[in-house]
Amino acid sequence: MDSVTQAALGAAVGGVVLGRRLGRKAVLIGALVGTLPDLDVVIDYGDAVANVTEHRGFSHSLFVLTGLAALLALLSARLAPAKDISIAQWGAFFGLILISHPLLDALTAYGTQLLWPLESPPIAWPLVFIIDPFYSLPLLACLTAALLTRRIRRWCGWGLAISSMYLVLAFGAKLTVEHKLAPALAEQGLDNAPRLVQPTPFNILLWRATVVDGDRYYESLISVLDSGEVPKLEPLRRGAELESTALESIAGQRLAWFAGPFLRFESRQIDGQTTLLATDLRLGFPGFHPFSFSLATRQNDAWEPLGISNEIGSQRDVQLATLSRLAARSAGDRSALCATTYIALQWRTESLATTCKP
């Protein structure tokens, strides 16, 4: 999640645990400690793929954060003026603040390396978009009330209760959408295909389904408020013929570990060179994927892996009109938007009219 939300979550947790003893200080310390895991963004690994895939790594590890919480608890018990707070209370204070951060991050599509240094792929259970005001604003409102009224524990508790209920609603919404999606997958024989179901920007009503099947992948938009008609799966090309070349580079292998099968490959002219790009299909929105990386260049009719990958910016910006159409689609208006409306024509394997009729 975004840093403001993580600070708010840390503040609310801190207020609940030690608000009665520390008052406003518990909220302020909680906000500061709650943002600590995201300080890894200042590290430059010298490679675009490494910078993206190492984020939410060691600084989000449950093992590392448990150790850090124990260290902070020991220091606080020895050095803090409040001598009546036990080391166990300090441990609960720092531990819950720090661990809640990566657990919330794991509820987004980006994924979080909760088990670092174990070589398991990032863990992701997408329930909320990386920025969701419906999750964040109740937290911030309750924190404001806590600071103004000095009823720290009560209002921080309300903030956590409301935001947690929103996550429960998101879980229910996802189950509903997956149930709606199942017949479409069965029709196409994709019951066992890798899939990712995640909310679209800023809401939990409209969900995006991405299903991978060899060189094809399918996109679909499904609203909780949709009724009757089976969701449309819109087929696109994944450029799988370039996948083996991409995996010859260390950066390509790292991306495959990071994103699994949800990668698209293409060759594009960049600065006069034919360049092999890999795009993470999980992040962003069809037509607005923010993370594409150069992995190789064409030299003398052969691909040469790049020693250092570069991030290639999206060729399109999200327009206000797009968000407006997303809002209409969220309300169940199937005519408002197709999943692949903003995808370049060369990626489609069939006419848009045969798969979705906006």
N, C-alpha and C positions, 0 to 999 in steps of 0.2 A: 504494500500500500504506500501511498505518498507519505512524506515525512511529517506533514501536519497531523495526519490521522494517527501515525505511530506515536507522536508526541502526546496527542490527546489520550490515546489508549494508555500509555505509560502513566500519565498524570492521574487518570481515573483509577487505575490499579493502585498507584501509590496512595491516593486519597483514601481508598477503602481500607488498605492494610494499616497505615500509620497516621491517617488523618486525625484521629482523635488525640493522638499524642503530639504530632508535629504541626497540625493545622495546615495552613497554606504552604508551608515548606514541603510537606509530603507531596503536594500537587506539583510544585515547581521542580523538585528533585526528580519526581517520577517522569516529568516531561523531558528533562535532560537525559536521564538514563534510558528512557524509551527510544531515543534517537541514536544511541551509541552504535547499534549494529549497522546502521546505514553509513557510517563514516568510512566504510570500505570503498565508497565511490571515489574517494580522493586518490586511491592507488592506481597508478598507471602501469600496466603490465607490458607496455610496449607493443601491443598487438590488439587490434579491434575485437577479434573473436575472444581473446583471453579476457579483455576488459568486461565484456558482456557476460561470459560464462563463469567468470570467477566472482561476479557480484552475487550477493546472498550466499557466499561460500563459508569460509572459516568464521566470519563474524556473525553468521546466523546459525552456527552449529549448536545443537543442544548441549553437546559435551563442553564446548568452549564457554558458552554462556553460563552453564552451571558452575564451572570453575571460576569465572569472573564474578558471579554473584557471591560465591563463598569468600573470595578475596575481599570484595567490597564490604561484606558483612563483618569480617574480621577487623578490617581497618575502622569501620564505623563503631564497632563495639569498644575499640580501644581509644579512638580519637574523638568521637562525637561528644559534644557537651551533654547530651541526653543519656545519662548513665543508667537510667531505669529501663531502657529498651534492651531486651536480651539479644544475644547473638542469633537465636532462633527467629526472633521477630525481624531482625535486620535481614536474615537469610530469606525469609518469606517475602519481604519487601523487594529486595533486589532481584530475587529469583523469579518472582511472578512478573515483574515489570519486563525483565530481559527476555524471558521465554515466551511471553505473550506476543512479542514482536515477530519472531520468525513463524510462529504458528498462524498468525493472521496473514503474513506474506504467503504462506503455503496455500491459502484459500484463493489465490490468484493464478492465472495461467502461466506466469513466468516461471514459477517453481522456486523451491528453496532447498538448499543442501543441508537439511536438518541433521544428517548423520555424518557430515564431514568430520574426520578425514577418511571415512569409508568411501570407497569408489562407487557409490550408488548414484544413479541419475537424480537430478533435482526432483523433489516431491511436490506435486501440485494437485490440489483438489479444488478446481475453480468454482467458487460460489459467488464471488464479487469481482467487479472490474477493479483495476488498479487504483482508480479514483472513483469513489461512490459517495456523493453528498448525502444520500439517505442513510448511510452508515455513519458518516463523520459528523454531520451537523447536530444530531442529538447528543453526541458525546461533548461537542464544543459548547452547546447550549447548557448542558448540565454542569459542565466545568465552570462556566461563567456564573451560574447561580451559586455554585459551591463557594467560589471566591468572594462573591458579593455578600452572601448571607452568613458565611463562615460555618455553614452546616456541611462540612466537608464530606464526611462519610455518607450521609444521606444522599446528597446530590450526585456524588461520584458513583454510588451504588446504583442509582437510577440510570445514570448514563451507561454503565456497563450492562444493566438489565435490558435497556431498550436496544442498544447496539447488538447484543447477543440474540435478542428475539428476531432482529432483522436477519441475522445469519441463519436462524432456524427457518424463517420464511424463504430465504434464498435456497436452502436445501430442499424444501418442499417444492419450490418452483422448478428446480432442476429435475427432480423426480417426475414432475408433471410433463416437462418438456421431453425427457427421455422416453416416457410412455408414448407421447405423440409421435416421436421419431421412429419408434420400433417398426411400425408397418411399412414405412418407406424403406428402411434398411432391408426388411424381409423381401420386398418386391424386387430389389436390386441384387439380392443374394449377398448382402454386406453385413450380415448379422455378426460375423466374427472379425470384421475389418477394424483396424485401429481408428478410434474416433476421439474427438475432443468436443465436449459440450461446455460452453462458457457464456457468461452474460455479455451483452453488448455494452457500450459505454454508458456509465452513470445510472444503471437501472438493473432490476432483476426480473422485469417482465418479458423482455425480448432477449432470446438466446441465440447464439451462433453455433451451429454444428459443423464440424470439419471431419470428413471421413476419407481415409487414404486407401486406395486400392491400386497398387502397382504404379503405373505411369499416370493414372487418373487420381484426382481427389475431388471430392464433392463438398459443396457449401450449401447451407440452408439456414434460413432465418425462421425461428419458431417462437411465437408469443404464447405466454400462458393463457392469453385471452382468445387465441385462435379456437375455432370450433369446426367440427365436421371434416373438412378436406384434409387428406394426407399431405404432410409437408413435401415440398418439391426439393429434390436433390439436384443441384446445378453442377454439371460435370466440367472439370477444368484439367488442363495438362500440368503435370508436375515436372516435366523435363528429366525423367528418370534415366534417359540415355546418358546424361552427364554425371550421374551420381557416382559411378565408380571412379571417374576422374577426380571429382571433388574429394572423395575419400582417400586419395593418394597423398593429400596434404595433411599435416598435423592439425591445422585449423579446421579442415573439413571433418576430420575424425572427432575433434572436440565438439563441433556443432552437432554432429549426429548423436553424440552422447548427451548433449544438452537438450536437443529438441526432438530426438527420436525420429519417427518417420515423417514428421510434420515440417519438411523442408521442400522448397521448390528450387529448381536449378535452371539457369539460363546463361546464354552467351550474349554479351552486349558490348558495343563499341564505347570505350571510355578513354578519353584522351588519345584517340587514334589507335588504340590497341583492342584486340578482341579479348574480352575478359570473362572468365567464368564466375558467376555470382550464385550465392546461395541465400535464399530468403527464408526467415523463420515465419511459417504460416500461422503460428499460434497467436502471435502478438499483433495488435492493431486490428485491422478490419480489411476484408477483401478490397483491394485497390489502394489501401493506406497502410501497408505493412512497413513499420519503421526500421526493421533490422534486416539489411541485406549486406553481404560481405563478399569482397573479392577474394578468390581462392587460387586462381591460376590465370596465366595469360597464354595466348596462342603464339608460339615461336616456331618458324620453319615447319608448319603443318603438324606441330605437336604441342600438347599442353605442358606448360612448365609451372609447377606449383610455386606460389609466392612464399618467400621467407617470412614476410610480415603481411598480414591481411589488413585491409582497410574497410571501414564502414562506408557504404554508399547510401546517401540520403534518399528518401522517398521522392519520386518524381511528381507526387501529387500531395496537396495539402487538404485537410478536412475542411469543408465549407460549412457555413452555418445552415445552409439549405439541406445538407446531408443529415445533420443532427435533427433537423425538423422532420425529415422523412423517417428517420429512425424512431422518433417519438410517435409518429402516426402509425408506423408498423408495430410498435410496442402495444398500441391500443387495439390491435387486431385487424388493422386495415391492410389487407393483403395487396391492395393495389398501390400502396405507397412506395414499396421498395423491394427489389430482389437482392439476394445476397451478393450477386456478382455484377450489379449494375455498373460499378466503377472499375471493374477489371478490364484490362486491355483485351481487345478482340482476339489477339493471337493465342490467348491462353484458353479460350473456350473450345470444347470439343464438339459442341452442338450449338445450334442457333438458340439464342436466349429465349425466343418465343416458344420453343418446344419444351422448355423446362420451367419457366416462370413467366407470368404475364402481369407486369406491373401496370 
